[in-house]
Amino acid sequence: MPYVNIRVTRGVTLEQKEKLIAGVTDLLVKVLNKNPERTFVVIDEVEPDNWGVAGVTTTVYRQRQKDSSQRGP
């Protein structure tokens, strides 16, 4: 009975979540021969201010990425 926990920052659409659940389930069926009826996938959404990358919150990181892409090379 596999259990997979996916954590993402808020903003993932319902369609994207459905694709993640279907894709992960399919992968476990194909690779580990697991029964999809007994395979559980849970998606946790985390606020961007509660997730850090490169020493800053995801909110700050994304803003920096946006600012640098707007400045160009």
C-alpha positions as CSV (number, residue, x, y, z in Angstrom):
1,M,0.0,0.0,0.0
2,P,2.1,2.9,-1.2
3,Y,1.7,6.4,0.2
4,V,3.2,9.4,-1.6
5,N,3.2,12.9,-0.2
6,I,3.8,15.8,-2.6
7,R,4.4,19.3,-1.2
8,V,4.0,22.3,-3.4
9,T,3.6,26.0,-2.8
10,R,0.1,27.4,-3.2
11,G,-1.1,28.1,-6.7
12,V,-1.3,24.6,-8.2
13,T,-4.5,24.2,-10.1
14,L,-7.0,21.4,-9.6
15,E,-6.1,20.1,-13.1
16,Q,-2.4,20.0,-12.2
17,K,-3.2,18.2,-9.0
18,E,-5.3,15.6,-10.9
19,K,-2.4,15.0,-13.3
20,L,0.1,14.6,-10.5
21,I,-2.1,12.1,-8.7
22,A,-2.8,10.1,-11.9
23,G,0.9,10.3,-13.0
24,V,2.3,9.2,-9.7
25,T,-0.2,6.4,-9.4
26,D,0.6,5.2,-12.9
27,L,4.3,5.3,-12.2
28,L,3.9,3.1,-9.1
29,V,1.8,0.7,-11.0
30,K,4.3,0.4,-13.8
31,V,7.5,0.4,-11.8
32,L,6.5,-1.4,-8.6
33,N,3.4,-3.3,-9.9
34,K,1.3,-1.7,-7.2
35,N,-2.5,-1.9,-7.1
36,P,-3.9,1.6,-8.0
37,E,-6.9,0.9,-5.7
38,R,-4.4,0.7,-2.8
39,T,-2.1,3.6,-3.8
40,F,-2.5,6.9,-1.9
41,V,-1.3,10.3,-3.1
42,V,-1.6,13.3,-0.8
43,I,-0.8,16.9,-2.0
44,D,0.0,19.4,0.7
45,E,0.0,23.1,-0.2
46,V,2.4,25.4,1.6
47,E,2.2,29.1,1.6
48,P,5.2,30.6,-0.3
49,D,6.2,32.6,2.8
50,N,6.5,29.2,4.7
51,W,8.8,27.7,2.1
52,G,12.4,28.7,1.6
53,V,14.9,28.4,-1.2
54,A,18.4,29.9,-1.6
55,G,18.2,31.4,1.9
56,V,15.0,33.4,1.4
57,T,11.2,32.7,1.3
58,T,9.8,31.5,-2.0
59,T,7.9,34.8,-2.3
60,V,11.2,36.7,-2.2
61,Y,12.9,34.2,-4.5
62,R,10.2,34.4,-7.1
63,Q,10.2,38.2,-7.0
64,R,14.0,38.2,-7.5
65,Q,13.6,35.9,-10.5
66,K,10.9,38.0,-12.0
67,D,13.0,41.2,-11.5
68,S,16.1,39.7,-13.1
69,S,14.2,38.4,-16.1
70,Q,12.7,41.8,-16.7
71,R,16.1,43.4,-16.7
72,G,17.4,41.2,-19.4
73,P,21.0,40.1,-20.0
